[in-house]
Amino acid sequence: MKPAATLALALAISGCMPPPSRAPREAKPRKDLVPVSRAMADVDAGELKGSTVAQRQRWSAEAAAHPKALVTRYLAVYAQGSGQDAWAAMRGLAAEDPDAALPWVGLGAIYLKWGTLDQVDRTVAAALEAEPDNWIAVLVRAQADERRERWDAAALGYRAVLAIDPDNADAHAGLAMVLRHGGDAAGARAEAAAALQSSPEHFRALVLSAELAGEAGDIQKAVEYWAAAADASPRDRAVRIQLARIYEQKKDVGGALEAWQAAVAIKEDAESLVALAQAARAAHDEKAEGRALERLTQIDPSAAEWRRIAEIRLAAGDTEGAEGALRRALARDPKDPGANAHLGRILAKKGRPQEAVESLRASGDAGREDLAALEARLNVQRVSSGDAGGIQKAVGTLIERTYRARLAEYSALSGALKLRSTVDAAGAATIVEVLEDSVNDPDVRACAYWNLHDAAYPSNKPGRYSFSFKLRPSR
């Protein structure tokens, strides 16, 4: 099919044929639009890089030197970007010369960036009514069709543009997206490569190439493409995060750290700060890790994020910091099983078994094995008796067993314990208080506390019960 016929077919199927109010000109290949399209692409690339000053200065000077030349005036306005001022200037240009297509194309491009796709339809129709052979308008319409997931219409538009401008990077990249959606990964790679052949820094083609390389398992190529995409759009946080993650897959700790730092510099949130702290830890950069954790504690992270902070600090040997982070996690979500399990293990290692049992019990399945081992060591069992004297005797036996085990380490251990249980009508202890502890051993105290806490007291006899235990080494 000839390029002119391809373009005409694309216009017809897209619904962009001009209304009968004006006699249409024959659609034909227009090479004069190629440099205009390239200049627009340069402006778009400059916007992504945050460096449109050079283009603005160039086209402003050209427009001043040739005030009657529509193309230079159009590009001077297009170089202003996609803000309200640029829109107003483009709208003014369209009002000045309503029979010219380019101002309508420019408005369509601005609306495309804004995401107001219904306005793209109107402005593209106006552009094609003025110039049925303006294939830049077809390109803008194809991009809008792609946004709407009108894949067939988008493909037709992109192919129509490529029939006239075979090196158009935007059309190649757009067609690559269409092919990828259709499951043609090889075709998508080829079109993305063609886009990069024409424009090595084309952002969409770089991102698509990176994604396709990752899906194919080519981590090295994925790293290269993501790094190039980050250079093409330095303020794109999502790209920086993808680059960091692909560096992590590659086990490049330095690259991952640098990419996470760049992502956090664009915008801080709890998730990226946790990832930055982990990357800094992997790279043995204690200063970067400390800064990330300090910032993280200032932005109110969630329970899950506090738990990850604890894991990082625990890996660094900072048990105090880990405990503090876990308590912050539990302040957010007291039932968090992972946080309770981690805290229980830390408390057990720190010689605080009474608190450790409480945390491990709250962790459910997450801390079940640790809890069973700890309770076995402490001789915690559920005792039951018809009176307080029976409970005194049963619990005393368990305390004595724990005490004897502790004497193996501390031969001079001795003293007395006095505790008080507040019991409800069902025979369950609601409060257990340690009134005296001259033994001063955490295992013995935890044994007494939890056995009295778990004991089955006489029912229908609520009140307070006091228990005393004297512990002396055998002579």
KAFENZI-V866619 format. One record per residue. N is the residue number from 0. RES is the residue in one letter. D_FIRST is the distance of its C-alpha to the first C-alpha in Angstrom with 1 decimal. Layout:
BEGIN
n=N res=RES d_first=D_FIRST
n=N res=RES d_first=D_FIRST
END
This chain:
BEGIN
n=0 res=M d_first=0.0
n=1 res=K d_first=3.8
n=2 res=P d_first=6.5
n=3 res=A d_first=8.3
n=4 res=A d_first=6.3
n=5 res=T d_first=6.2
n=6 res=L d_first=9.8
n=7 res=A d_first=10.8
n=8 res=L d_first=10.0
n=9 res=A d_first=12.0
n=10 res=L d_first=14.7
n=11 res=A d_first=15.1
n=12 res=I d_first=15.6
n=13 res=S d_first=17.7
n=14 res=G d_first=19.9
n=15 res=C d_first=19.6
n=16 res=M d_first=18.9
n=17 res=P d_first=21.8
n=18 res=P d_first=24.8
n=19 res=P d_first=25.6
n=20 res=S d_first=28.5
n=21 res=R d_first=26.5
n=22 res=A d_first=24.1
n=23 res=P d_first=20.8
n=24 res=R d_first=19.3
n=25 res=E d_first=15.8
n=26 res=A d_first=13.6
n=27 res=K d_first=12.7
n=28 res=P d_first=12.7
n=29 res=R d_first=16.4
n=30 res=K d_first=17.9
n=31 res=D d_first=21.3
n=32 res=L d_first=20.8
n=33 res=V d_first=20.6
n=34 res=P d_first=24.4
n=35 res=V d_first=25.0
n=36 res=S d_first=23.1
n=37 res=R d_first=25.1
n=38 res=A d_first=28.3
n=39 res=M d_first=27.8
n=40 res=A d_first=27.2
n=41 res=D d_first=30.4
n=42 res=V d_first=32.3
n=43 res=D d_first=31.3
n=44 res=A d_first=32.3
n=45 res=G d_first=35.5
n=46 res=E d_first=36.3
n=47 res=L d_first=36.1
n=48 res=K d_first=38.4
n=49 res=G d_first=40.7
n=50 res=S d_first=40.3
n=51 res=T d_first=38.7
n=52 res=V d_first=41.6
n=53 res=A d_first=40.2
n=54 res=Q d_first=36.9
n=55 res=R d_first=39.0
n=56 res=Q d_first=41.3
n=57 res=R d_first=38.7
n=58 res=W d_first=36.7
n=59 res=S d_first=39.9
n=60 res=A d_first=41.2
n=61 res=E d_first=38.0
n=62 res=A d_first=38.1
n=63 res=A d_first=41.8
n=64 res=A d_first=41.2
n=65 res=H d_first=38.4
n=66 res=P d_first=39.4
n=67 res=K d_first=37.1
n=68 res=A d_first=33.9
n=69 res=L d_first=31.9
n=70 res=V d_first=29.9
n=71 res=T d_first=33.1
n=72 res=R d_first=34.8
n=73 res=Y d_first=32.0
n=74 res=L d_first=32.0
n=75 res=A d_first=35.8
n=76 res=V d_first=35.7
n=77 res=Y d_first=33.0
n=78 res=A d_first=35.2
n=79 res=Q d_first=38.0
n=80 res=G d_first=36.5
n=81 res=S d_first=36.1
n=82 res=G d_first=39.7
n=83 res=Q d_first=41.1
n=84 res=D d_first=41.9
n=85 res=A d_first=38.3
n=86 res=W d_first=37.1
n=87 res=A d_first=39.7
n=88 res=A d_first=38.8
n=89 res=M d_first=35.1
n=90 res=R d_first=36.1
n=91 res=G d_first=38.3
n=92 res=L d_first=35.5
n=93 res=A d_first=33.4
n=94 res=A d_first=36.4
n=95 res=E d_first=37.0
n=96 res=D d_first=33.6
n=97 res=P d_first=32.0
n=98 res=D d_first=29.3
n=99 res=A d_first=28.0
n=100 res=A d_first=25.3
n=101 res=L d_first=26.5
n=102 res=P d_first=29.8
n=103 res=W d_first=28.1
n=104 res=V d_first=25.7
n=105 res=G d_first=28.9
n=106 res=L d_first=30.6
n=107 res=G d_first=27.8
n=108 res=A d_first=28.1
n=109 res=I d_first=31.8
n=110 res=Y d_first=31.7
n=111 res=L d_first=29.4
n=112 res=K d_first=32.1
n=113 res=W d_first=34.7
n=114 res=G d_first=33.0
n=115 res=T d_first=33.2
n=116 res=L d_first=29.7
n=117 res=D d_first=30.5
n=118 res=Q d_first=31.0
n=119 res=V d_first=27.7
n=120 res=D d_first=26.1
n=121 res=R d_first=28.2
n=122 res=T d_first=27.6
n=123 res=V d_first=23.9
n=124 res=A d_first=23.9
n=125 res=A d_first=26.2
n=126 res=A d_first=24.0
n=127 res=L d_first=20.9
n=128 res=E d_first=23.2
n=129 res=A d_first=24.3
n=130 res=E d_first=21.0
n=131 res=P d_first=17.8
n=132 res=D d_first=16.0
n=133 res=N d_first=18.2
n=134 res=W d_first=16.2
n=135 res=I d_first=19.5
n=136 res=A d_first=20.4
n=137 res=V d_first=17.3
n=138 res=L d_first=18.6
n=139 res=V d_first=22.1
n=140 res=R d_first=21.0
n=141 res=A d_first=19.2
n=142 res=Q d_first=22.5
n=143 res=A d_first=24.5
n=144 res=D d_first=22.5
n=145 res=E d_first=23.3
n=146 res=R d_first=26.9
n=147 res=R d_first=27.0
n=148 res=E d_first=25.6
n=149 res=R d_first=22.7
n=150 res=W d_first=20.7
n=151 res=D d_first=17.6
n=152 res=A d_first=17.2
n=153 res=A d_first=18.0
n=154 res=A d_first=15.5
n=155 res=L d_first=12.7
n=156 res=G d_first=14.2
n=157 res=Y d_first=14.8
n=158 res=R d_first=11.3
n=159 res=A d_first=10.2
n=160 res=V d_first=13.1
n=161 res=L d_first=12.5
n=162 res=A d_first=9.2
n=163 res=I d_first=11.6
n=164 res=D d_first=14.8
n=165 res=P d_first=14.6
n=166 res=D d_first=18.4
n=167 res=N d_first=18.8
n=168 res=A d_first=21.6
n=169 res=D d_first=21.8
n=170 res=A d_first=18.2
n=171 res=H d_first=18.8
n=172 res=A d_first=22.1
n=173 res=G d_first=20.9
n=174 res=L d_first=18.3
n=175 res=A d_first=21.3
n=176 res=M d_first=23.4
n=177 res=V d_first=21.1
n=178 res=L d_first=20.8
n=179 res=R d_first=24.6
n=180 res=H d_first=25.3
n=181 res=G d_first=23.4
n=182 res=G d_first=25.7
n=183 res=D d_first=23.3
n=184 res=A d_first=25.8
n=185 res=A d_first=24.3
n=186 res=G d_first=20.8
n=187 res=A d_first=22.7
n=188 res=R d_first=24.8
n=189 res=A d_first=21.9
n=190 res=E d_first=20.2
n=191 res=A d_first=23.7
n=192 res=A d_first=24.4
n=193 res=A d_first=21.4
n=194 res=A d_first=22.7
n=195 res=L d_first=26.1
n=196 res=Q d_first=25.0
n=197 res=S d_first=23.8
n=198 res=S d_first=26.7
n=199 res=P d_first=29.6
n=200 res=E d_first=31.4
n=201 res=H d_first=28.6
n=202 res=F d_first=30.7
n=203 res=R d_first=28.4
n=204 res=A d_first=27.0
n=205 res=L d_first=30.6
n=206 res=V d_first=31.8
n=207 res=L d_first=29.1
n=208 res=S d_first=29.7
n=209 res=A d_first=33.4
n=210 res=E d_first=33.1
n=211 res=L d_first=31.0
n=212 res=A d_first=33.5
n=213 res=G d_first=36.4
n=214 res=E d_first=35.0
n=215 res=A d_first=34.6
n=216 res=G d_first=38.2
n=217 res=D d_first=37.6
n=218 res=I d_first=40.1
n=219 res=Q d_first=40.3
n=220 res=K d_first=36.6
n=221 res=A d_first=36.9
n=222 res=V d_first=39.8
n=223 res=E d_first=37.9
n=224 res=Y d_first=35.0
n=225 res=W d_first=37.3
n=226 res=A d_first=39.5
n=227 res=A d_first=36.6
n=228 res=A d_first=35.5
n=229 res=A d_first=39.1
n=230 res=D d_first=39.1
n=231 res=A d_first=35.9
n=232 res=S d_first=37.4
n=233 res=P d_first=41.2
n=234 res=R d_first=42.2
n=235 res=D d_first=40.2
n=236 res=R d_first=43.0
n=237 res=A d_first=40.9
n=238 res=V d_first=39.3
n=239 res=R d_first=42.8
n=240 res=I d_first=44.0
n=241 res=Q d_first=41.2
n=242 res=L d_first=42.1
n=243 res=A d_first=45.7
n=244 res=R d_first=45.1
n=245 res=I d_first=43.0
n=246 res=Y d_first=45.8
n=247 res=E d_first=48.3
n=248 res=Q d_first=46.4
n=249 res=K d_first=46.5
n=250 res=K d_first=50.3
n=251 res=D d_first=49.9
n=252 res=V d_first=52.7
n=253 res=G d_first=52.5
n=254 res=G d_first=48.8
n=255 res=A d_first=49.2
n=256 res=L d_first=52.2
n=257 res=E d_first=50.4
n=258 res=A d_first=47.3
n=259 res=W d_first=49.6
n=260 res=Q d_first=51.6
n=261 res=A d_first=48.5
n=262 res=A d_first=47.5
n=263 res=V d_first=51.0
n=264 res=A d_first=51.1
n=265 res=I d_first=48.2
n=266 res=K d_first=49.8
n=267 res=E d_first=52.8
n=268 res=D d_first=53.1
n=269 res=A d_first=55.4
n=270 res=E d_first=52.8
n=271 res=S d_first=51.5
n=272 res=L d_first=55.1
n=273 res=V d_first=56.1
n=274 res=A d_first=53.3
n=275 res=L d_first=54.2
n=276 res=A d_first=57.9
n=277 res=Q d_first=56.9
n=278 res=A d_first=54.7
n=279 res=A d_first=57.6
n=280 res=R d_first=60.0
n=281 res=A d_first=57.8
n=282 res=A d_first=57.7
n=283 res=H d_first=61.5
n=284 res=D d_first=61.1
n=285 res=E d_first=64.1
n=286 res=K d_first=63.8
n=287 res=A d_first=60.1
n=288 res=E d_first=61.1
n=289 res=G d_first=64.0
n=290 res=R d_first=62.1
n=291 res=A d_first=59.4
n=292 res=L d_first=62.1
n=293 res=E d_first=64.1
n=294 res=R d_first=61.1
n=295 res=L d_first=60.3
n=296 res=T d_first=63.8
n=297 res=Q d_first=63.4
n=298 res=I d_first=60.3
n=299 res=D d_first=61.7
n=300 res=P d_first=59.8
n=301 res=S d_first=59.7
n=302 res=A d_first=61.9
n=303 res=A d_first=59.3
n=304 res=E d_first=58.8
n=305 res=W d_first=62.5
n=306 res=R d_first=62.7
n=307 res=R d_first=60.2
n=308 res=I d_first=62.3
n=309 res=A d_first=65.3
n=310 res=E d_first=63.5
n=311 res=I d_first=62.7
n=312 res=R d_first=66.2
n=313 res=L d_first=67.7
n=314 res=A d_first=65.7
n=315 res=A d_first=67.2
n=316 res=G d_first=70.7
n=317 res=D d_first=71.2
n=318 res=T d_first=72.7
n=319 res=E d_first=74.1
n=320 res=G d_first=70.7
n=321 res=A d_first=69.2
n=322 res=E d_first=71.9
n=323 res=G d_first=71.4
n=324 res=A d_first=67.6
n=325 res=L d_first=68.2
n=326 res=R d_first=70.7
n=327 res=R d_first=68.2
n=328 res=A d_first=65.7
n=329 res=L d_first=68.4
n=330 res=A d_first=69.3
n=331 res=R d_first=65.7
n=332 res=D d_first=65.7
n=333 res=P d_first=69.1
n=334 res=K d_first=67.7
n=335 res=D d_first=65.2
n=336 res=P d_first=66.0
n=337 res=G d_first=64.5
n=338 res=A d_first=66.4
n=339 res=N d_first=69.6
n=340 res=A d_first=69.4
n=341 res=H d_first=68.8
n=342 res=L d_first=71.6
n=343 res=G d_first=73.9
n=344 res=R d_first=73.4
n=345 res=I d_first=74.0
n=346 res=L d_first=77.1
n=347 res=A d_first=78.4
n=348 res=K d_first=78.0
n=349 res=K d_first=79.7
n=350 res=G d_first=82.8
n=351 res=R d_first=82.2
n=352 res=P d_first=82.2
n=353 res=Q d_first=83.2
n=354 res=E d_first=80.1
n=355 res=A d_first=78.0
n=356 res=V d_first=79.0
n=357 res=E d_first=78.0
n=358 res=S d_first=74.5
n=359 res=L d_first=73.9
n=360 res=R d_first=75.0
n=361 res=A d_first=72.5
n=362 res=S d_first=69.7
n=363 res=G d_first=69.8
n=364 res=D d_first=68.1
n=365 res=A d_first=66.8
n=366 res=G d_first=70.4
n=367 res=R d_first=72.1
n=368 res=E d_first=73.1
n=369 res=D d_first=74.3
n=370 res=L d_first=76.3
n=371 res=A d_first=77.9
n=372 res=A d_first=79.0
n=373 res=L d_first=80.4
n=374 res=E d_first=82.3
n=375 res=A d_first=83.8
n=376 res=R d_first=84.9
n=377 res=L d_first=86.5
n=378 res=N d_first=88.0
n=379 res=V d_first=86.5
n=380 res=Q d_first=87.2
n=381 res=R d_first=87.7
n=382 res=V d_first=91.4
n=383 res=S d_first=93.1
n=384 res=S d_first=96.7
n=385 res=G d_first=98.9
n=386 res=D d_first=100.4
n=387 res=A d_first=99.8
n=388 res=G d_first=102.3
n=389 res=G d_first=100.2
n=390 res=I d_first=97.1
n=391 res=Q d_first=99.1
n=392 res=K d_first=100.2
n=393 res=A d_first=96.8
n=394 res=V d_first=95.0
n=395 res=G d_first=97.8
n=396 res=T d_first=97.3
n=397 res=L d_first=93.6
n=398 res=I d_first=94.4
n=399 res=E d_first=97.1
n=400 res=R d_first=94.7
n=401 res=T d_first=92.2
n=402 res=Y d_first=95.1
n=403 res=R d_first=96.4
n=404 res=A d_first=93.0
n=405 res=R d_first=92.9
n=406 res=L d_first=96.4
n=407 res=A d_first=95.0
n=408 res=E d_first=93.2
n=409 res=Y d_first=95.6
n=410 res=S d_first=99.2
n=411 res=A d_first=100.8
n=412 res=L d_first=98.7
n=413 res=S d_first=100.8
n=414 res=G d_first=101.3
n=415 res=A d_first=100.8
n=416 res=L d_first=98.0
n=417 res=K d_first=98.4
n=418 res=L d_first=95.6
n=419 res=R d_first=95.5
n=420 res=S d_first=93.2
n=421 res=T d_first=92.6
n=422 res=V d_first=92.1
n=423 res=D d_first=90.8
n=424 res=A d_first=92.2
n=425 res=A d_first=89.8
n=426 res=G d_first=91.3
n=427 res=A d_first=88.4
n=428 res=A d_first=88.8
n=429 res=T d_first=87.0
n=430 res=I d_first=88.3
n=431 res=V d_first=89.8
n=432 res=E d_first=91.6
n=433 res=V d_first=93.0
n=434 res=L d_first=96.3
n=435 res=E d_first=97.8
n=436 res=D d_first=96.4
n=437 res=S d_first=98.8
n=438 res=V d_first=97.2
n=439 res=N d_first=94.2
n=440 res=D d_first=91.9
n=441 res=P d_first=88.4
n=442 res=D d_first=88.2
n=443 res=V d_first=91.5
n=444 res=R d_first=90.7
n=445 res=A d_first=87.3
n=446 res=C d_first=89.0
n=447 res=A d_first=91.6
n=448 res=Y d_first=89.1
n=449 res=W d_first=86.5
n=450 res=N d_first=89.1
n=451 res=L d_first=90.9
n=452 res=H d_first=87.5
n=453 res=D d_first=86.5
n=454 res=A d_first=90.0
n=455 res=A d_first=90.7
n=456 res=Y d_first=93.6
n=457 res=P d_first=96.0
n=458 res=S d_first=94.3
n=459 res=N d_first=95.7
n=460 res=K d_first=97.5
n=461 res=P d_first=95.4
n=462 res=G d_first=96.7
n=463 res=R d_first=97.0
n=464 res=Y d_first=98.1
n=465 res=S d_first=99.3
n=466 res=F d_first=99.2
n=467 res=S d_first=101.0
n=468 res=F d_first=100.6
n=469 res=K d_first=102.7
n=470 res=L d_first=101.4
n=471 res=R d_first=103.6
n=472 res=P d_first=103.3
n=473 res=S d_first=105.5
n=474 res=R d_first=108.8
END
